[in-house]
Amino acid sequence: GTLEEWKREVAAKSVGNSRLTFMLCAALTGPMLYLTGGESGGFHIVGESSKGKSTALRLAASVWGDQGGHFKSWRTTDNAAESLAVFSNDTCLVLDEIGQAPAKACAEMAYMLANGNGKSRAGRDGQAKMAQSWRLCFLSSGEITLAQKMSEIEKGNVKAGQEVRMAEIIADAGRGKGVFETCHGMAPAEFAMKIKEVTNTFYGTAGPAFVEILIKEKEISKKIRALSENFAKEVCEETADGQVIRVAQRFGMCLAAGQIAVEHGIFPHTTENIEESVKKCFESWLEMRGGQGAGEDKEIIKTIKLFI
């Protein structure tokens, strides 16, 4: 289909839904990383089954292509994960249902995807082959958090660095409709099925249109940095830990992507819609994290409480 059809049939359904709108914005951040020197990273939407998590990821995947090529599962091997990351370089990698993968593999994949480098391997002659590298935003879903997944293995604790690389957002938007806040006149289950249908029909037009804007607009990198940094300053306390500021800047990149997409007619939203959605999702991450202090301090306090 055309971009106009995608806007009308797919993107319009995210209007009024903070999680859906945020995932669309996040899907566009990949090609901005090269321009701004930003780091790769991901977002994990977590909640009970049948809350619409996969639906949100389907919307994000439609930004770049069809569901077969861009909607993948966590259940994969190291080599396959590297290939997926290279395939998604400068775009977005979508991984559904973290619960399907082994715990150790999840931890390693989350770190590897955000680090932007694969494993070093030897060639047939014994010489080291050049490791594969990439820049991307990865989006994930699951009924459990990475920390809960890591608890499946002995001494499996999530490091603060891993939490920074994969920010977790609560799927339930608090309206009794799971990930949805409005279903545009439909029942939640019907709305989810409609999104699945339209994302299989209209896809792959918004991402390329966004890249054209990045190429044509002068000093776009300065604008992106300013929007990202201003968002971080607005939502972070003066005493906020550096880890929180890093994640806030990544959320700010999503804000920048969404607002640029709105200004150039790629998204059918308003800039206020974008800002409200990104703020809601950042606040959800803070709630999941437990505040703006250092992650290590939070874990120390949690461990002492459990001991007592």
C-alpha positions in Angstrom: 0.0 0.0 0.0 0.9 3.7 0.0 2.0 5.8 2.9 -1.4 7.5 3.0 -3.1 4.1 3.3 -0.7 3.1 6.1 -1.4 6.3 8.0 -5.2 5.9 7.6 -5.5 2.2 8.2 -2.6 1.5 10.6 -1.1 4.5 12.3 -4.5 6.2 13.0 -5.3 3.3 15.3 -2.5 4.2 17.6 -3.9 7.8 18.2 -5.1 8.0 21.8 -3.1 4.9 22.8 0.2 5.8 24.5 1.9 2.4 24.2 1.0 2.0 20.5 2.1 5.5 19.7 5.3 5.1 21.6 6.2 1.9 19.8 5.7 3.6 16.4 8.0 6.4 17.6 10.6 4.0 18.9 10.6 2.1 15.6 11.8 5.2 13.8 14.8 5.9 16.0 17.2 3.4 14.3 18.3 5.6 11.4 18.8 8.6 13.8 21.6 6.8 15.7 24.2 7.3 13.0 23.4 11.0 12.7 23.6 11.7 16.4 26.2 9.2 17.6 23.5 7.6 19.8 23.8 4.1 21.2 21.7 1.1 20.4 19.1 0.0 22.9 15.7 -1.5 23.4 12.3 -1.3 25.0 10.5 -4.3 26.6 6.8 -4.1 27.0 5.7 -6.5 29.8 2.4 -7.7 31.1 -0.1 -10.6 31.3 -1.1 -12.7 28.3 -3.7 -11.3 25.9 -3.1 -7.7 26.9 -2.2 -6.5 23.4 1.7 -6.6 23.7 2.2 -8.4 20.4 -0.3 -6.0 18.7 1.9 -3.0 19.7 4.9 -4.8 18.2 3.1 -5.5 15.0 2.4 -1.8 14.6 6.1 -1.1 15.1 7.2 -3.7 12.6 4.8 -2.3 9.9 6.9 0.9 9.9 9.7 -1.0 8.1 8.1 -4.0 6.4 5.9 -7.1 6.5 5.3 -9.2 9.5 7.3 -12.2 8.2 10.5 -10.2 7.8 10.3 -7.8 10.7 8.3 -9.6 13.4 10.6 -12.2 15.0 10.7 -14.4 18.2 13.2 -14.3 21.1 13.6 -18.1 20.6 16.6 -18.1 18.4 20.4 -18.9 18.4 23.3 -16.5 18.9 24.2 -16.7 15.2 20.7 -16.1 14.1 20.3 -13.2 16.5 23.4 -11.6 15.0 22.0 -12.1 11.5 18.7 -10.5 12.5 20.6 -7.5 14.0 22.7 -7.0 10.9 19.5 -7.3 8.8 17.9 -4.6 11.0 20.9 -2.3 11.0 19.8 1.4 11.2 16.2 0.3 11.5 14.3 -1.7 14.1 14.4 -5.3 15.3 11.1 -6.6 16.8 11.3 -9.7 19.1 8.1 -11.2 20.5 7.7 -13.2 23.7 10.9 -13.3 25.8 9.4 -16.2 27.8 10.1 -18.6 24.9 13.9 -18.3 25.1 16.3 -19.7 27.6 17.2 -17.3 30.4 21.0 -17.2 29.7 20.4 -16.6 26.0 18.0 -13.7 26.8 20.6 -11.9 29.0 23.3 -12.4 26.4 21.1 -11.3 23.5 19.9 -8.1 25.3 23.5 -7.1 26.0 24.7 -8.0 22.6 22.0 -6.2 20.7 22.5 -3.0 22.6 26.3 -3.3 22.5 26.1 -3.3 18.7 28.7 -6.1 18.2 28.6 -9.8 17.6 31.1 -12.4 18.8 34.6 -12.7 17.5 35.2 -15.9 15.6 38.0 -17.6 13.8 38.1 -18.2 10.1 39.1 -21.4 8.3 42.7 -20.4 8.4 42.6 -19.8 12.1 42.8 -16.0 11.8 40.2 -13.9 13.6 37.3 -12.8 11.5 35.9 -9.3 11.7 33.0 -9.3 14.2 29.7 -8.1 12.8 28.4 -4.8 14.0 25.1 -2.8 13.8 23.1 0.2 15.1 19.5 -0.4 16.0 16.5 0.0 18.3 15.1 -3.3 19.4 11.5 -3.8 20.7 10.5 -6.7 22.8 7.5 -8.2 24.6 6.8 -10.7 27.3 4.8 -11.8 30.3 7.8 -11.4 32.5 10.7 -9.0 32.9 14.3 -9.7 32.1 15.0 -9.9 35.9 12.2 -12.5 36.3 13.7 -14.4 33.3 17.2 -14.3 34.9 15.8 -15.8 38.1 15.3 -19.1 36.3 19.1 -19.7 36.4 21.3 -20.0 39.5 22.7 -16.6 40.6 21.0 -15.0 37.7 20.8 -11.3 38.5 20.2 -8.5 36.0 23.1 -6.0 36.0 22.3 -2.3 36.0 23.9 -2.1 32.6 21.4 -4.6 31.2 18.5 -2.7 32.7 19.7 0.5 31.0 20.1 -1.2 27.7 16.5 -2.6 27.7 14.0 -0.3 29.4 10.9 -2.1 30.6 7.4 -0.6 30.2 4.2 -1.8 31.8 1.8 -3.0 29.1 -1.4 -2.3 31.0 -2.4 1.4 30.3 -4.7 1.4 33.2 -8.1 1.7 31.4 -9.2 -1.9 31.8 -8.3 -2.7 28.1 -4.8 -4.0 28.4 -2.3 -2.1 26.2 -5.2 0.0 24.7 -6.7 3.2 26.1 -9.2 3.6 23.2 -10.3 1.0 20.8 -11.9 3.4 18.3 -15.4 2.0 18.8 -14.4 -1.7 18.8 -14.1 -4.3 21.5 -10.4 -4.8 22.6 -10.2 -8.3 21.0 -11.8 -7.1 17.8 -9.5 -4.0 17.7 -6.4 -6.3 18.1 -7.5 -8.5 15.3 -8.1 -5.5 13.1 -4.6 -4.2 13.7 -3.2 -7.6 12.9 -5.2 -7.6 9.6 -4.2 -4.1 8.5 -0.5 -4.5 9.4 -0.4 -7.6 7.1 -1.8 -5.4 4.3 -0.1 -2.0 4.7 3.5 -1.8 5.7 7.0 -0.6 4.8 6.3 2.9 3.7 6.8 5.1 6.8 10.4 4.1 7.5 11.8 4.9 4.1 9.8 8.2 4.0 11.4 9.1 7.4 14.9 8.3 6.1 14.2 10.7 3.1 13.5 13.5 5.6 16.7 12.8 7.6 18.6 13.0 4.3 17.0 16.2 3.0 16.6 18.3 6.1 19.6 20.4 7.0 21.0 20.3 10.6 18.5 17.6 11.5 21.0 16.0 13.9 21.1 19.1 16.0 17.3 19.2 16.2 17.2 15.5 17.3 19.8 16.1 20.0 18.1 19.2 21.3 14.7 17.5 21.5 16.2 14.4 23.2 18.3 16.4 25.7 15.4 18.8 26.6 13.1 15.8 27.3 15.7 14.3 29.6 16.1 17.6 31.5 12.4 17.9 31.8 11.7 14.5 33.2 14.9 13.9 35.3 15.4 15.2 38.8 18.6 17.1 39.6 19.8 14.1 41.7 18.9 11.5 39.0 21.5 8.8 38.4 23.4 8.7 35.2 21.7 5.5 34.2 18.3 7.2 34.4 19.5 10.2 32.3 20.8 7.8 29.6 17.5 6.0 29.3 15.6 9.4 29.5 17.7 10.5 26.5 16.7 7.3 24.6 13.0 8.1 25.4 13.8 11.6 24.1 15.0 10.2 20.8 11.6 8.5 20.5 10.0 11.9 21.1 12.2 13.5 18.5 11.4 10.8 15.9 7.6 11.1 16.6 7.6 14.9 16.4 9.6 15.0 13.2 7.3 12.3 11.7 4.2 14.4 12.6 5.7 17.7 11.2 6.4 16.0 7.9 3.0 14.2 7.6 4.2 10.6 8.2 2.2 10.2 11.5 -1.5 11.3 11.8 -0.9 12.5 15.4 -0.3 15.9 16.9 3.0 16.8 18.6 1.1 16.9 21.9 -0.1 13.3 21.3 3.6 12.2 20.8 4.8 14.1 23.9 2.1 12.7 26.2 2.7 9.1 25.0 6.4 9.2 25.5 6.0 10.8 28.9 3.5 8.1 30.0 5.8 5.3 28.9 8.9 6.9 30.6 6.9 7.2 33.8 5.9 3.6 33.4 9.6 2.6 33.1 10.4 4.7 36.3 7.6 2.9 38.1 9.0 -0.5 37.0 12.6 0.6 38.0 11.7 2.0 41.4 12.9 5.6 41.1 15.6 7.7 39.7 18.5 6.5 42.0 21.3 4.2 41.0 20.3 0.7 40.0 23.0 -1.0 42.1 21.7 0.9 45.2 18.2 -0.3 44.5 19.4 -3.9 44.3 21.3 -3.6 47.6 18.2 -2.4 49.4 16.1 -5.1 47.9 18.6 -7.8 48.9 18.8 -6.5 52.5 15.0 -6.5 52.8 14.7 -10.1 51.5 17.4 -11.1 54.0 15.5 -9.5 56.9 
